[in-house]
């Protein structure tokens, strides 16, 4: 593998950095909104599952205490 000098390395970094395509403000907002919606849906789902299993365990423990 050929070694590059530090100057050539930084030149290559500059060339590659110019190829970056940043998302528009609209794309960023739409992505952020989608993430918030999906996070909320997952939070509600896991809250429901956790509540259900908590109810099951509570009932099983009350049966065992009798």
FENDA-V912658 format. One line per field, one symbol per residue. burial: + if it has 9 or more other ideal C-beta (glycine too) atoms within 8 Angstrom, else -. A space follows every 10 residues. Layout:
burial = ???
This chain:
burial = --------+- -+-------- -------+-- +--------- ---------- ---------- ------
